[in-house]
Amino acid sequence: MAENIDVAQAAEAGPGQGSVLDHLLMRDEEGQLRREFVEEIARAIHAADRPLLCEVVAELHEADLGDLIAALEPEDRVTLVEITGTDFDFSALNEVDDAVREEILEELEPETVAEGVRELESDDAVQLLQGLDEEDQEEILEKLPPPERVAIERVLLYPENSAGRRMQTEFIAVPPDWTVGQAIDYMRDTPDLPDRFYEIYAVDSEQHWQGAVSLDTLLRARRPVPLVDLIEEDRRRVSVLDDQEEVARMFGKYNLVAAPVVDTTNRLVGVITIDDVVDVIEEEADEDLKALGGVTSDEELSDNVWTIARGRFNWLLVNLATAFLASSVLGLFEGQLEKMVALAVLAPIVASQGGNAATQTMTVAVRALATRELGSNNAFRVVMREAMVGLVNGLAFAVITGVAAVAWFKIPGLGVVIGLAIICNLVAGALGGILIPMVLERVRADPAVASGTFVTTITDVVGFFSFLGIATLWFGLK
Amino acid sequence: MAENIDVAQAAEAGPGQGSVLDHLLMRDEEGQLRREFVEEIARAIHAADRPLLCEVVAELHEADLGDLIAALEPEDRVTLVEITGTDFDFSALNEVDDAVREEILEELEPETVAEGVRELESDDAVQLLQGLDEEDQEEILEKLPPPERVAIERVLLYPENSAGRRMQTEFIAVPPDWTVGQAIDYMRDTPDLPDRFYEIYAVDSEQHWQGAVSLDTLLRARRPVPLVDLIEEDRRRVSVLDDQEEVARMFGKYNLVAAPVVDTTNRLVGVITIDDVVDVIEEEADEDLKALGGVTSDEELSDNVWTIARGRFNWLLVNLATAFLASSVLGLFEGQLEKMVALAVLAPIVASQGGNAATQTMTVAVRALATRELGSNNAFRVVMREAMVGLVNGLAFAVITGVAAVAWFKIPGLGVVIGLAIICNLVAGALGGILIPMVLERVRADPAVASGTFVTTITDVVGFFSFLGIATLWFGLK
């Protein structure tokens, strides 16, 4: 169903008569770019067909243009920007992977980039430039007119991941004693309003934030109504230094589409809009997921083999160290393993069940910490509950595994031994799975990144040690 | 930094003179509800202090009211709603866990719920009611006036996770030949506009969708301009049957704050707004993360021990079966394990390295499939790249592990044996990690849910088999 719509809309994207996009279907039924489309554009680039390319870049939405750029060969990407010149919308470059964007920007003349940056809202300009090294940034910035340069430079001073770094500095601010009519006339008469806005702000003569009026509220009111009467009293604002994740949580919680950003003296300096927040939410989800899977968050699908292999190496090295640690526990029981080889065969099962149960608990804990559902006021209850869940499933799997082990090896005591070990390990895994992320959060480490190693190390060590230790006692092995 | 703002805003939330929220600080520095606040409210509930409670529920944002309800004892929650009556905003119940909401709704009189539902926008009403069983739903719906009942019932007919189910049926639709002035006058004169809106829609006399005009565009234009001139030509719309995930992707890609929802005949039937989309994005991220961690997506932090233990049992059972399968491979080599116990000690290392490398690949694959970055046009390149990454890291860890194994057990050949096994397993893991999610996606299963089991089974089996098989050949064991 969704696919039909996509196709319809791809065809619609260029509604002008005789548009190139009328004959050239951009996407297939899956919503992927069609190879023929990309090849046609590549041909036009090689032929330096400026009119056709300008038409294409003008008609495509920046997001679609970004997809097209990503699909082109690296050298064609730069040529496309050069050929289309001022018709090229640089915000499309924010839609491609960081590595691709930086490569293009480094190839282009600083003048060309500066020309493109001038057309962008400040938040898009910052996003475009922030990945470049300082020298390249400087080269581009010095080609910009002073007011724009200063605005961007100021934003770049705010820490990464802060609200200040994400905000745009274009917004509409008017005196609170204006009426609705004055505000509307102002918007009609001012040519360079922000590209898109959802609310206007009331500020005093020193730019101190007084309140926000959303556009729908403005449109419901009659012209003589003063803005002061329309200001929503409990509207939330953001401080420039707030963490972007905190901001995203606030947007999600209070269903905001925009929020004013104020500096430490409550002066309005920018606005954060929901599209930036959606990016933050997606980035954070991406980070957590990758961190739990042992992948660094900056790995991108366009990276090459070496970059990726190197990025993943560290995590695997940590895992290797913990695997040797766990195996060294097995090594302590070499004599017992030789005497009863069934123990060697079954030990991985105990470790694996514990590891999986612990991962379940850890996943829930990491997620609940990220959404702030888990905090000091319910920590004790949640820890106790996880321990109980570990015990309940430990008992269930003790019985199942015990019966299966006896059926396999026909050694009667083996069922009791593996059952007890499973109970120990599932309870240990549950406690590790909940306590380790909580401790990491408390010491301000990212629970998503580090929990996995610690937790599975615990269940490997406890699993092997409890199983072989109990077996040694039960069977009187030495 | 964020905390300071939160505290400031919590104190600000009740700005009226003499408001209870002036003396009662709601949240602590972490942004968590303060225990004293919750206790004060609980006291007021037990004392049936209607004026105070009405003031509190009126002043709190629905999201904060939801947090308060979640923090109260179960019986107090229902009493709070009953005492505050029509002052209680039922949309607050959409902010709490499903289980908590359903418990409250089942305890309340259907009349009370119907009264509350009447005040909600249709999407909030649907969200509130959709978790109830049909009988309870019917009882409440029957108490609503016919137009509202029909609107909600119609939405409930759309499949879960469809755009139709998420949309609100309140929107502003006007004829396309109206001018800006007419549209503004209409909004000023109509009392029951949607609570919040970001654009207005042009429809013909049969309600067929003609285009959208965002409010900022409307406010820039002068009164005599016809709406037709302001319609954005490439605006995307959603079909009622589109999957909510597809809709969320579209919002994220094209930076939308609202989108019209049309039925199969292109008639405008509703609108989806960004706050719903943010919920979808968060739910989907939650689902993927939990699925990869082996937890069902409907597990909530407020669930009890039994619900959780039962929910996690199935996944652990699947894992147990695969663990036995892997151990049965070890069982094939019992003789060899007895002769050379070092093999039993080291085998888990080979399996673990493969499992972790495979999980890395799988995490990236699942994420790239979810974001549609990975599709048929780049599948071959990505698979080849993952295999190469597996080979590169396989070679690196073959050397490290081989050296460590020889140093530990002083058996020279062991280094070569474990090294070769590591290479085999990391390549197998890489291929499994990328191909299994792709195949699952192709057969329309959720790659996040099922990939993990398959992938680690492969690396356990290949790890044990290659290590012990190569050892058997190398050392001539039998």
Interface residues (C-beta under 8 A of the other chain):
Chain A: M1 A2 N4 I5 Q9 E12 A13 G14 P15 E30 G31 Q32 L33 R35 E59 H61 A63 A71 I184 M187 R188 L193 R196 F197 Y198 S214 L215 D216 L218 L219 R220 A221 R222 E233 D234 R236 R237 V238 S239 L241 D242 D243 E246 V247 F251 G252 K253 Y254 N255 V257 I274 D275 V277 V278 D279 I281 E282 A285 D286 D288 L289 K290 L292 G293 G294 V295 E299 L301 N304 V305 W306 I308 A309 R312 F313 W315 L316 L317 N319 L320 A323 F324 A326 S327 L330 G331 E334 L337 E338 V341 A344 V345 L346 A347 P348 I349 A351 S352 Q353 N356 A357 T359 Q360 M362 T363 V364 V366 R367 A368 T371 R372 E373 L374 G375 S376 N377 N378 V382 R385 M388 V389 V392 N393 A396 F397 I400 T401 A404 W408 D460
Chain B: M1 A2 N4 I5 Q9 E12 A13 P15 E30 G31 Q32 L33 R35 E59 H61 A63 A71 I184 M187 R188 L193 R196 F197 Y198 S214 L215 D216 L218 L219 R220 A221 R222 E233 D234 R236 R237 V238 S239 L241 D242 D243 E246 V247 F251 G252 K253 Y254 N255 V257 I274 D275 V277 V278 D279 I281 E282 A285 D286 D288 L289 K290 L292 G293 G294 V295 E299 L301 N304 V305 W306 I308 A309 R312 F313 W315 L316 L317 N319 L320 A323 F324 A326 S327 L330 G331 E334 L337 E338 V341 A344 V345 L346 A347 P348 I349 A351 S352 Q353 N356 A357 T359 Q360 M362 T363 V364 V366 R367 A368 R372 E373 L374 G375 S376 N377 N378 V382 R385 M388 V389 V392 N393 A396 F397 I400 T401 A404 W408 D460
